[in-house]
Amino acid sequence: MAELADFAIESHALLGGVPHGFFGSAGGAQQFGFGGPGDPADVRVLRAAAAEAILGGGQLAAPHQVHSPDVVTVTQVWDDAAEGRPVADAVVTAVPGIVLGIVTADCGPILFADREAGVVGAAHAGWRGAVEGVLENTIAAMEALGARRANIAAVLGPTIAQASYEVDAPFRARFAAEDERFFAPAPAREGTARWHFDLPGYIMARLAQAGLSKIADLGRDTFSHVARYHSHRRSTQACEANYGRQISMIALP
């Protein structure tokens, strides 16, 4: 298991003043998801070390993710174990010292903060979660803690890029007519029409439509940056039995 010192944690100026970071795979050596390969005990240690790197003395609160629109408001941390964590795809808190964490492997990790109100959030948004409202639900949960939509900043971390995300007609049919702009023609395969779906663009549009004006995208493609990120799609195409996850974290000091 690699040391965290071996990997650079990416951050964004829009979340300046709020402890946060987007971690990667460190060339495949670091795997942050309990559902991925490796000993769960090692994963737990690595996740705790990542939380410490974000905020000294911070305690991790990361849910069991299932591609849902559900959000958990965290008032105290739970045991960071493979089993028994709350089932949700976003977490929010107004409690200092809690480090919120979300794992991804192509889906979008979004970190949120209202510095003035002292409220932060983290969401996992694949196409399903984004369509079903996980982003809007995260914002609403932050508002319930005192955040103001006009003050919330949100940054999208490493996500599969449009050129790397080929989809078929049944996938496209799940989206509304106004979402046509997020699909670009791709070469047909075996006589079947294909498209490239812009998941980062779709997420950013949902954030803007929700009323957020302080939004940014790191612009990192998990699929093509082989040495930097885990990718579910890349692993699937390579016929690998399992795949790793990166983690994104945010906390109140």
NUMARDREN-133286 format. One line per field, with one value per atom (N, C-alpha, C): atom name; x, y, z. Coordinates in Angstrom, 3 decimals, padded with zeros to 6 digits. Atoms other than C-alpha are relative to their C-alpha. Layout:
! NUMARDREN-133286
name: c(CA|...) $
u: c(X|...) $
v: c(Y|...) $
w: c(Z|...) $
***
This chain:
! NUMARDREN-133286
name: c(N|CA|C|N|CA|C|N|CA|C|N|CA|C|N|CA|C|N|CA|C|N|CA|C|N|CA|C|N|CA|C|N|CA|C|N|CA|C|N|CA|C|N|CA|C|N|CA|C|N|CA|C|N|CA|C|N|CA|C|N|CA|C|N|CA|C|N|CA|C|N|CA|C|N|CA|C|N|CA|C|N|CA|C|N|CA|C|N|CA|C|N|CA|C|N|CA|C|N|CA|C|N|CA|C|N|CA|C|N|CA|C|N|CA|C|N|CA|C|N|CA|C|N|CA|C|N|CA|C|N|CA|C|N|CA|C|N|CA|C|N|CA|C|N|CA|C|N|CA|C|N|CA|C|N|CA|C|N|CA|C|N|CA|C|N|CA|C|N|CA|C|N|CA|C|N|CA|C|N|CA|C|N|CA|C|N|CA|C|N|CA|C|N|CA|C|N|CA|C|N|CA|C|N|CA|C|N|CA|C|N|CA|C|N|CA|C|N|CA|C|N|CA|C|N|CA|C|N|CA|C|N|CA|C|N|CA|C|N|CA|C|N|CA|C|N|CA|C|N|CA|C|N|CA|C|N|CA|C|N|CA|C|N|CA|C|N|CA|C|N|CA|C|N|CA|C|N|CA|C|N|CA|C|N|CA|C|N|CA|C|N|CA|C|N|CA|C|N|CA|C|N|CA|C|N|CA|C|N|CA|C|N|CA|C|N|CA|C|N|CA|C|N|CA|C|N|CA|C|N|CA|C|N|CA|C|N|CA|C|N|CA|C|N|CA|C|N|CA|C|N|CA|C|N|CA|C|N|CA|C|N|CA|C|N|CA|C|N|CA|C|N|CA|C|N|CA|C|N|CA|C|N|CA|C|N|CA|C|N|CA|C|N|CA|C|N|CA|C|N|CA|C|N|CA|C|N|CA|C|N|CA|C|N|CA|C|N|CA|C|N|CA|C|N|CA|C|N|CA|C|N|CA|C|N|CA|C|N|CA|C|N|CA|C|N|CA|C|N|CA|C|N|CA|C|N|CA|C|N|CA|C|N|CA|C|N|CA|C|N|CA|C|N|CA|C|N|CA|C|N|CA|C|N|CA|C|N|CA|C|N|CA|C|N|CA|C|N|CA|C|N|CA|C|N|CA|C|N|CA|C|N|CA|C|N|CA|C|N|CA|C|N|CA|C|N|CA|C|N|CA|C|N|CA|C|N|CA|C|N|CA|C|N|CA|C|N|CA|C|N|CA|C|N|CA|C|N|CA|C|N|CA|C|N|CA|C|N|CA|C|N|CA|C|N|CA|C|N|CA|C|N|CA|C|N|CA|C|N|CA|C|N|CA|C|N|CA|C|N|CA|C|N|CA|C|N|CA|C|N|CA|C|N|CA|C|N|CA|C|N|CA|C|N|CA|C|N|CA|C|N|CA|C|N|CA|C|N|CA|C|N|CA|C|N|CA|C|N|CA|C|N|CA|C|N|CA|C|N|CA|C|N|CA|C|N|CA|C|N|CA|C|N|CA|C|N|CA|C|N|CA|C|N|CA|C|N|CA|C|N|CA|C|N|CA|C|N|CA|C|N|CA|C|N|CA|C|N|CA|C|N|CA|C|N|CA|C|N|CA|C|N|CA|C|N|CA|C|N|CA|C|N|CA|C|N|CA|C|N|CA|C|N|CA|C|N|CA|C|N|CA|C|N|CA|C|N|CA|C|N|CA|C|N|CA|C|N|CA|C|N|CA|C|N|CA|C|N|CA|C|N|CA|C|N|CA|C|N|CA|C|N|CA|C|N|CA|C|N|CA|C|N|CA|C|N|CA|C|N|CA|C|N|CA|C|N|CA|C|N|CA|C|N|CA|C|N|CA|C|N|CA|C|N|CA|C|N|CA|C|N|CA|C|N|CA|C|N|CA|C|N|CA|C|N|CA|C|N|CA|C|N|CA|C|N|CA|C|N|CA|C|N|CA|C|N|CA|C|N|CA|C|N|CA|C) $
u: c(000.858|000.000|000.886|-000.819|001.480|-000.276|000.165|002.033|-000.690|000.670|-000.132|000.992|-001.015|003.061|000.438|-000.388|003.613|-000.962|001.008|000.544|-000.376|000.417|-000.406|-001.517|001.437|-003.865|-000.382|000.432|-005.631|-001.063|000.999|-007.610|-000.413|000.462|-009.439|-000.187|000.054|-009.280|-001.416|001.378|-013.080|-000.391|000.240|-013.016|001.110|-001.095|-010.093|-000.460|000.353|-010.099|-000.793|000.725|-012.039|000.874|-000.825|-009.991|-000.692|000.603|-010.625|001.075|-000.939|-008.962|-000.589|000.371|-009.412|001.207|-001.083|-007.251|-000.110|-000.001|-006.268|000.560|-000.438|-004.776|001.492|-001.462|-001.060|000.563|-000.497|-000.365|-000.622|000.674|-002.829|000.303|-000.407|-001.205|-001.017|000.954|-003.973|-001.429|001.349|-007.479|-000.846|000.718|-010.011|-001.397|001.361|-013.206|-000.064|000.166|-014.350|-000.505|000.478|-015.971|001.061|-001.072|-012.661|000.928|-000.939|-009.717|000.805|-000.853|-007.519|-000.694|000.471|-007.875|-000.780|000.778|-010.673|000.717|-000.741|-008.394|000.998|-000.933|-005.820|-000.743|000.808|-008.538|-000.393|000.403|-009.748|001.154|-001.177|-006.220|000.300|-000.298|-005.696|-001.023|001.051|-009.031|000.197|-000.247|-008.209|001.192|-001.177|-004.805|-000.350|000.429|-006.465|-000.759|000.749|-008.863|000.939|-000.986|-005.922|000.768|-000.712|-004.173|-000.835|000.892|-007.215|-000.146|000.213|-007.736|000.586|-000.629|-005.481|-000.998|000.948|-007.502|-001.408|001.347|-010.485|-000.420|000.562|-012.770|-000.879|000.663|-014.131|-001.445|001.379|-017.843|-000.250|000.205|-018.288|-001.095|001.134|-021.548|000.258|000.037|-022.237|-000.794|000.612|-022.981|-000.695|000.800|-025.653|-000.603|000.531|-026.250|-001.424|001.315|-029.202|000.014|000.048|-030.407|000.000|000.167|-030.271|001.201|-001.004|-028.378|-000.108|-000.044|-027.305|000.585|-000.535|-026.873|000.783|-000.897|-023.908|000.151|-000.201|-023.925|001.067|-001.107|-021.518|000.446|-000.535|-019.276|-000.420|000.272|-019.882|001.284|-001.149|-017.479|000.261|-000.327|-015.691|000.414|-000.215|-016.061|-000.715|000.593|-017.027|-001.507|001.420|-020.437|-000.541|000.667|-022.919|-000.029|000.042|-022.373|-001.353|001.268|-025.437|000.016|000.123|-026.676|-000.475|000.313|-026.640|001.077|-001.004|-024.772|000.434|-000.482|-024.213|-000.052|-000.073|-023.310|000.208|-000.182|-023.535|000.205|-000.192|-022.480|000.274|-000.365|-022.145|000.855|-000.785|-019.983|001.491|-001.443|-016.293|000.664|-000.760|-013.830|-000.449|000.471|-015.913|000.481|-000.480|-014.320|-000.969|000.933|-016.914|000.762|-000.690|-015.826|-000.939|000.752|-017.147|001.001|-000.882|-015.562|-000.618|000.453|-015.770|000.998|-000.885|-014.355|-000.505|000.504|-015.754|-001.138|001.072|-018.814|000.593|-000.477|-018.586|000.000|-000.037|-017.394|-000.129|000.208|-018.729|000.148|-000.195|-017.520|-000.652|000.768|-019.704|000.432|-000.280|-019.054|-000.673|000.423|-020.746|000.854|-000.940|-017.865|-000.660|000.625|-019.994|-000.911|000.922|-022.586|000.683|-000.673|-020.061|-000.703|000.674|-021.704|000.734|-000.662|-020.043|-000.778|000.662|-021.193|000.870|-000.696|-019.949|-001.017|000.967|-021.917|000.668|-000.420|-021.405|-001.085|001.002|-023.150|000.449|-000.058|-023.149|-001.210|001.143|-025.738|-001.302|001.254|-028.425|-000.273|000.176|-027.860|-000.284|000.222|-027.681|-001.416|001.352|-030.918|-001.049|000.994|-032.711|000.065|000.011|-031.644|000.948|-000.909|-028.708|000.654|-000.642|-027.168|-000.948|001.000|-030.335|-000.316|000.273|-030.960|001.132|-001.143|-027.456|-000.083|000.135|-027.994|-001.110|001.120|-031.362|000.383|-000.434|-029.796|000.964|-000.895|-027.100|-000.805|000.852|-029.771|-000.709|000.659|-031.514|000.925|-000.986|-028.295|000.395|-000.276|-028.222|000.758|-000.698|-026.394|-000.948|000.768|-027.540|000.472|-000.314|-027.706|000.947|-000.845|-026.084|001.447|-001.347|-023.068|000.674|-000.572|-022.546|000.921|-000.943|-019.455|000.037|-000.041|-019.242|001.065|-001.068|-016.311|-000.144|000.054|-016.519|001.421|-001.325|-013.520|000.145|-000.286|-012.101|-001.216|001.213|-014.893|000.280|-000.203|-015.051|-000.443|000.272|-014.923|-000.894|000.939|-017.350|000.628|-000.636|-014.876|000.237|-000.260|-014.395|-001.265|001.250|-018.060|-000.968|000.855|-019.758|-001.260|001.280|-023.460|-000.875|000.901|-026.317|-001.352|001.308|-029.883|-000.855|000.769|-031.544|000.493|-000.542|-029.195|-000.492|000.395|-029.973|-001.481|001.443|-033.700|-000.390|000.289|-033.458|000.017|-000.162|-032.835|-001.078|001.021|-035.175|000.492|-000.337|-035.292|000.961|-000.882|-033.579|001.437|-001.356|-030.542|000.760|-000.618|-029.737|001.429|-001.320|-026.741|001.117|-001.024|-024.941|000.381|-000.292|-024.811|000.624|-000.659|-022.397|000.083|-000.037|-022.476|001.338|-001.189|-020.019|-000.128|000.094|-019.155|-000.904|000.871|-021.762|000.852|-000.689|-020.739|-000.980|000.846|-022.162|-001.379|001.225|-024.764|-000.899|000.799|-025.978|000.497|-000.371|-026.040|000.597|-000.667|-023.780|000.189|-000.256|-023.160|001.045|-000.856|-020.652|-000.787|000.774|-022.305|000.923|-000.788|-020.974|-000.490|000.413|-021.404|000.460|-000.387|-019.295|-000.854|000.829|-021.244|-001.402|001.348|-024.542|-000.044|-000.064|-023.511|000.110|-000.179|-022.350|-001.293|001.265|-025.620|-001.037|000.952|-027.660|000.323|-000.390|-025.666|-000.424|000.387|-026.262|-001.515|001.454|-029.955|-000.561|000.420|-030.165|000.227|-000.192|-029.125|001.378|-001.367|-025.422|000.750|-000.784|-023.199|001.498|-001.420|-019.886|000.282|-000.223|-019.131|001.237|-001.210|-016.010|000.183|-000.306|-014.788|001.512|-001.447|-011.252|000.422|-000.318|-011.425|000.959|-000.862|-009.735|-000.805|000.684|-010.732|000.534|-000.442|-010.599|000.381|-000.251|-010.629|001.372|-001.225|-007.681|001.261|-001.160|-005.405|000.258|-000.148|-004.410|000.827|-000.886|-001.606|-000.490|000.419|-003.578|-001.302|001.324|-007.098|-000.457|000.743|-009.124|-001.149|001.113|-011.793|-000.770|000.845|-014.677|-000.096|000.150|-015.126|001.296|-001.293|-011.425|000.245|-000.183|-011.307|-000.931|000.965|-014.438|000.466|-000.473|-012.994|001.227|-001.180|-009.822|-000.358|000.499|-011.987|000.615|-000.514|-010.627|-001.147|001.051|-012.564|-000.524|000.411|-012.658|000.727|-000.596|-011.713|000.114|-000.230|-010.415|-000.842|000.702|-011.917|000.948|-000.653|-010.479|-000.984|000.843|-011.802|000.155|000.001|-012.730|-000.541|000.329|-012.985|-000.108|000.127|-014.059|-000.387|000.243|-014.269|-000.093|-000.032|-014.890|001.138|-001.117|-011.782|-000.511) $
v: c(-001.203|000.000|001.242|-001.205|003.346|000.977|-001.069|006.205|001.180|-001.166|009.285|001.039|-000.965|011.318|-000.237|000.324|009.550|000.593|-000.478|011.189|001.442|-001.393|014.815|000.075|-000.205|015.807|001.256|-001.165|018.094|000.790|-000.869|021.074|001.052|-001.042|024.027|001.302|-001.310|027.747|000.399|-000.356|027.989|-000.463|000.511|025.980|000.418|-000.492|027.951|000.356|-000.262|028.186|-001.118|001.169|024.926|-001.230|001.191|021.740|-000.974|000.904|019.518|-000.569|000.545|017.371|-001.142|001.088|015.003|-000.921|000.970|011.887|-000.846|000.910|009.496|-001.348|001.379|006.041|-000.139|000.080|006.901|-001.155|001.047|004.691|-001.355|001.253|002.085|-000.550|000.512|001.688|000.292|-000.401|003.434|-000.305|000.445|001.983|000.305|-000.546|003.751|-000.577|000.496|001.726|-001.388|001.319|-001.171|-001.013|000.915|-002.644|-000.372|000.273|-002.689|-001.094|001.049|-005.070|000.374|-000.231|-005.474|-000.324|000.305|-006.167|001.190|-001.109|-004.076|000.715|-000.631|-003.448|001.016|-000.937|-001.822|001.206|-001.091|000.225|000.950|-000.811|001.452|000.883|-000.758|002.525|001.124|-000.999|004.346|001.132|-001.016|006.156|000.909|-000.801|007.281|000.923|-000.826|008.518|001.143|-001.052|010.443|001.088|-000.974|012.111|000.843|-000.719|013.051|001.000|-000.901|014.570|001.227|-001.122|016.748|000.897|-000.760|017.792|-000.776|000.661|016.896|-000.273|000.384|014.988|-000.219|000.161|014.799|-001.453|001.341|011.773|-000.141|000.204|010.311|-000.459|000.453|009.989|-000.202|000.337|008.198|-001.058|000.929|006.431|-001.233|001.144|003.109|000.454|-000.620|004.324|-001.023|000.924|002.769|000.669|-000.741|005.308|000.499|-000.510|006.859|001.522|-001.450|010.469|000.378|-000.194|010.083|000.685|-000.795|012.393|-000.278|000.144|011.857|001.269|-001.123|014.816|-000.576|000.615|013.932|000.906|-000.714|015.025|-000.669|000.713|012.360|-001.113|000.991|009.893|-001.408|001.409|006.171|-000.787|000.865|003.252|-000.138|000.076|003.361|-001.430|001.412|-000.325|-000.366|000.441|-002.293|-000.181|000.225|-003.099|000.934|-000.726|-001.071|001.509|-001.452|002.451|000.421|-000.475|004.578|-000.094|000.146|003.949|001.333|-001.290|007.172|000.308|-000.409|008.945|001.441|-001.336|012.305|000.163|-000.304|013.609|001.496|-001.421|017.084|000.120|-000.218|018.501|001.467|-001.318|021.665|-000.169|000.319|019.973|000.056|-000.041|020.963|-001.313|001.195|018.088|-001.255|001.147|015.721|000.150|000.007|014.828|-000.833|000.700|013.933|-000.629|000.682|011.388|-000.689|000.652|010.062|-000.742|000.745|007.313|-000.063|000.037|007.227|-000.764|000.660|005.400|000.245|-000.547|007.383|000.973|-000.926|008.975|001.295|-001.303|012.590|000.179|-000.395|013.518|001.523|-001.440|016.956|000.403|-000.544|018.879|001.373|-001.231|021.718|000.706|-000.739|024.494|001.366|-001.365|027.557|000.429|-000.386|029.069|000.906|-000.953|031.846|-000.696|000.710|029.455|-001.118|001.116|026.781|-001.319|001.232|023.977|-000.560|000.643|021.472|-001.242|001.194|018.571|-000.710|000.797|015.800|-000.933|000.829|013.961|-000.850|000.927|010.991|000.022|-000.145|011.629|-000.694|000.611|009.117|000.496|-000.487|009.538|-000.233|000.327|007.821|000.936|-000.890|009.850|001.429|-001.367|013.084|000.171|-000.069|012.345|-000.007|000.158|011.387|001.089|-001.167|014.540|000.026|000.000|013.788|001.367|-001.309|017.207|000.999|-000.905|019.161|-000.366|000.435|017.062|000.382|-000.405|017.806|001.482|-001.446|021.537|000.283|-000.201|021.335|-000.404|000.445|019.402|001.000|-001.038|022.072|001.222|-001.128|024.781|-000.257|000.346|022.938|000.218|-000.252|023.435|001.468|-001.427|027.173|000.565|-000.505|027.387|000.800|-000.771|029.871|-000.377|000.453|028.755|000.964|-000.996|031.997|-000.066|000.051|031.298|-001.355|001.345|027.604|-000.095|000.298|026.782|-001.510|001.430|023.404|-000.275|000.371|021.719|-001.474|001.362|018.616|-000.522|000.607|016.329|-000.960|000.918|013.565|-000.834|000.634|012.172|-000.465|000.447|010.208|001.094|-001.063|012.645|-000.506|000.354|012.714|-000.914|000.796|011.306|-001.442|001.339|008.285|-000.753|000.567|007.619|-000.291|000.406|005.745|-000.672|000.540|004.917|-000.396|000.471|003.305|000.708|-000.648|004.265|-000.176|000.126|002.780|000.941|-000.953|004.884|001.404|-001.355|008.018|000.253|-000.142|007.385|000.347|-000.323|007.885|001.498|-001.430|011.606|000.783|-000.867|014.468|000.584|-000.568|016.100|001.172|-001.154|019.216|-000.382|000.459|017.078|-000.444|000.384|016.483|000.526|-000.635|018.827|-000.767|000.758|016.365|-001.294|001.198|013.670|000.403|-000.228|013.689|-001.323|001.255|011.122|-000.716|000.851|008.240|-001.011|000.995|005.646|-001.165|001.148|002.898|-001.255|001.274|-000.535|-001.141|001.136|-003.729|000.471|-000.531|-001.598|000.709|-000.635|-000.026|001.414|-001.400|003.739|000.174|-000.266|005.046|001.511|-001.395|008.393|000.089|-000.313|009.973|000.934|-000.773|011.281|000.868|-000.980|014.389|000.045|000.029|013.463|001.247|-001.235|016.387|001.198|-001.115|018.833|-000.081|000.190|017.355|000.370|-000.333|017.628|001.505|-001.448|021.222|000.740|-000.636|022.119|-000.159|000.214|020.576|000.919|-000.901|022.582|001.433|-001.358|025.797|000.162|-000.058|025.030|000.012|000.006|024.481|001.350|-001.342|028.089|000.292|-000.259|027.735|000.782|-000.801|030.360|-000.209|000.242|029.366|-001.483|001.395|026.129|-000.126|000.235|024.635|-001.496|001.382|021.428|-000.135|000.216|020.110|-000.412|000.388|018.698|-001.174|001.190|015.371|-001.208|001.169|012.322|-001.268|001.201|009.177|-001.124|001.095|006.890|000.105|-000.133|008.316|000.193|-000.169|009.157|-001.306|001.358|005.542|-000.049|000.045|006.190|000.850|-000.965|008.745|-000.363|000.281|007.402|-001.421|001.230|004.249|000.320|-000.182|003.768|-001.313|001.180|001.315|-000.428|000.335|001.504|-000.568|000.510|001.021|-001.423|001.341|-001.991|-001.003|000.878|-003.461|-000.376|000.273|-003.139|-000.910|000.852|-004.857|-001.368|001.267|-007.708|-000.310|000.187|-007.161|-000.343|000.492|-008.883|001.075|-001.052|-005.800|001.284|-001.293|-002.155|000.844|-000.842|000.468|001.262|-001.277|003.731|001.045|-001.138|007.158|000.623|-000.635|009.311|001.519|-001.462|012.992|000.376|-000.331|014.719|001.493|-001.400|017.981|000.048|-000.098|019.189|001.456|-001.306|022.152|-000.008|-000.022|023.176|000.205) $
w: c(000.000|000.000|000.000|000.129|-001.063|001.132|-000.970|001.321|-000.671|000.572|000.847|-000.485|000.415|000.569|-001.440|001.362|-002.767|-001.034|000.937|-004.268|000.280|-000.137|-004.914|000.076|-000.160|-003.670|-000.762|000.767|-006.121|000.764|-000.611|-004.878|-001.030|000.916|-006.436|000.762|-000.649|-005.657|000.396|-000.320|-005.640|001.404|-001.349|-002.400|000.954|-000.828|-000.988|001.398|-001.388|002.786|000.642|-000.501|003.118|-000.249|000.218|003.678|-000.950|000.966|000.670|-000.899|000.965|-001.934|-000.799|000.888|-004.849|-000.115|000.046|-004.543|-001.267|001.138|-007.322|000.390|-000.229|-007.695|000.290|-000.156|-007.431|-000.824|000.880|-010.423|000.275|-000.312|-009.207|001.369|-001.312|-005.792|001.092|-001.034|-003.873|-000.452|000.300|-003.776|001.234|-001.150|-001.544|000.227|-000.138|-001.999|000.597|-000.591|000.154|-001.024|001.024|-002.950|-001.013|000.948|-004.802|000.482|-000.384|-004.675|001.237|-001.161|-001.627|001.310|-001.350|002.080|000.551|-000.569|003.648|001.147|-001.097|006.644|-000.545|000.621|004.357|-000.577|000.542|002.654|001.117|-001.146|006.042|000.478|-000.437|007.040|-000.986|001.019|003.745|000.028|-000.068|004.019|001.210|-001.208|007.557|-000.206|000.278|006.400|-000.946|000.924|003.563|000.755|-000.797|006.027|000.852|-000.808|008.236|-000.856|000.899|005.218|-000.344|000.288|004.539|001.221|-001.237|008.165|001.160|-001.133|011.053|001.110|-001.039|013.612|-000.503|000.555|011.239|-000.047|000.049|011.262|-001.234|001.279|008.040|000.153|000.151|007.232|-001.486|001.408|003.906|-000.080|000.048|002.971|-000.853|000.916|001.289|-001.218|001.174|-002.240|-000.894|000.806|-004.459|-001.237|001.157|-007.292|000.256|-000.399|-005.461|000.026|-000.200|-005.026|001.474|-001.435|-001.234|000.655|-000.712|001.138|001.501|-001.451|004.751|000.603|-000.773|007.112|001.170|-000.984|009.318|001.220|-001.266|012.950|000.843|-000.633|014.169|-000.944|000.931|012.385|000.409|-000.227|012.064|-000.235|000.209|011.967|-001.494|001.425|008.618|-000.332|000.293|007.823|-001.292|001.254|004.740|000.113|-000.212|006.213|001.076|-001.064|008.222|-000.126|000.179|006.885|-000.570|000.575|005.982|-001.524|001.450|002.446|-000.587|000.619|000.411|-001.023|000.984|-002.377|000.160|-000.335|-000.749|001.509|-001.425|002.691|000.170|-000.327|004.224|001.502|-001.430|007.582|000.289|-000.515|009.622|001.248|-001.200|012.271|-000.326|000.227|012.347|000.418|-000.348|012.367|-000.718|000.776|010.226|-001.443|001.389|006.890|-000.830|000.877|004.253|-001.157|001.083|001.670|-000.962|001.070|-001.646|-000.886|000.907|-003.761|-001.399|001.392|-007.562|-000.864|000.962|-010.577|-001.413|001.263|-013.559|000.270|-000.371|-011.931|000.544|-000.428|-010.837|001.511|-001.406|-007.331|000.092|-000.116|-006.404|001.456|-001.345|-003.343|000.062|-000.185|-002.018|001.279|-001.224|000.493|-000.006|-000.289|001.910|001.184|-001.058|003.854|001.032|-000.909|005.335|001.007|-000.886|006.778|000.772|-000.648|007.722|-000.286|000.420|005.730|-001.215|001.133|003.394|-000.417|000.508|001.250|-001.017|001.017|-001.020|-000.629|000.713|-003.689|-001.061|001.046|-006.008|-001.068|001.058|-009.325|-001.276|001.308|-012.111|-000.771|000.777|-014.833|000.749|-000.666|-012.747|001.180|-001.139|-009.591|-000.424|000.487|-011.559|-000.538|000.545|-013.416|001.112|-001.062|-010.213|001.068|-000.861|-008.352|001.165|-001.144|-006.075|000.220|-000.138|-006.797|000.663|-000.572|-006.063|001.447|-001.372|-002.952|000.949|-000.826|-001.668|000.330|-000.220|-002.112|001.006|-000.928|-000.317|001.419|-001.328|002.569|000.627|-000.506|002.885|000.447|-000.378|002.921|001.325|-001.259|005.762|001.197|-001.053|007.744|000.085|-000.055|007.039|-001.175|001.191|003.714|-000.878|000.961|001.088|-001.405|001.355|-002.532|-000.710|000.666|-003.695|000.477|-000.571|-001.470|-000.171|000.110|-002.241|-001.217|001.080|-004.296|-000.196|000.304|-006.040|-001.051|000.942|-007.789|-000.363|000.526|-009.969|-000.170|000.079|-009.628|-001.170|001.105|-011.862|-000.399|000.538|-014.082|-001.423|001.374|-017.307|-000.979|000.969|-020.237|-001.128|001.062|-023.156|-001.041|001.050|-025.666|000.429|-000.534|-023.395|000.382|-000.525|-022.625|-001.146|001.113|-025.469|000.527|-000.468|-025.018|-001.182|001.052|-026.947|000.056|000.084|-027.860|001.260|-001.243|-024.729|001.093|-000.963|-022.599|-000.319|000.403|-024.577|000.270|-000.176|-024.255|001.429|-001.399|-020.487|000.273|-000.188|-020.997|-000.728|000.592|-021.830|-001.323|001.304|-025.247|000.125|-000.162|-023.895|000.335|-000.312|-023.002|-001.250|001.273|-026.690|-000.113|000.134|-026.396|000.696|-000.715|-024.116|-000.715|000.788|-026.813|-001.328|001.281|-029.739|-000.750|000.758|-032.567|000.144|-000.029|-032.259|-001.128|001.075|-034.912|000.398|-000.247|-035.208|000.190|-000.202|-034.004|-000.256|000.357|-035.507|-000.478|000.561|-037.264|000.986|-001.051|-034.019|000.247|-000.234|-033.488|001.390|-001.280|-030.727|000.144|-000.309|-029.030|001.096|-001.142|-026.665|000.919|-000.975|-023.503|000.841|-000.750|-021.754|001.455|-001.411|-018.072|000.758|-000.701|-016.753|-000.408|000.462|-018.914|000.564|-000.544|-017.741|001.475|-001.428|-014.080|000.203|-000.150|-014.494|-000.344|000.383|-016.235|001.109|-001.095|-013.394|001.179|-001.093|-010.850|-000.315|000.395|-012.795|000.029|-000.001|-013.237|001.421|-001.404|-009.477|000.668|-000.537|-008.990|000.533|-000.451|-008.227|-001.078|000.940|-009.835|000.191|-000.291|-008.211|-000.242|000.350|-010.041|-000.883|000.791|-011.596|-000.217|000.366|-013.239|-000.102|000.092|-012.701|-001.411|001.369|-016.225|-000.105|000.015|-015.445|-000.472|000.555|-017.504|000.656|-000.707|-015.367|-000.966|000.942|-018.411|-000.660|000.790|-020.332|000.847|-000.877|-017.371|000.755|-000.520|-016.798|001.272|-001.160|-014.308|001.159|-001.008|-012.369|000.710|-000.553|-011.840|-000.278|000.266|-011.489|-000.954|000.930|-014.160|-000.122|000.140|-014.108|-001.454|001.424|-017.871|-000.562|000.494|-018.565|000.501|-000.563|-016.234|-000.655|000.651|-017.814|-001.402|001.354|-021.313|000.002|-000.133|-020.078|000.577|-000.558|-018.684|001.356|-001.356|-015.190|000.939|-000.887|-012.412|000.942|-000.935|-010.172|-000.361|000.327|-010.216|001.255|-001.164|-007.820|-000.015|-000.145|-006.585|000.555|-000.638|-005.861|000.987|-001.002|-003.047|-000.067|-000.071|-002.754|001.358|-001.392|000.635|000.223|-000.396|002.223|001.475|-001.440|005.826|000.428|-000.652|008.091|000.998|-000.954|010.036|001.434) $
***
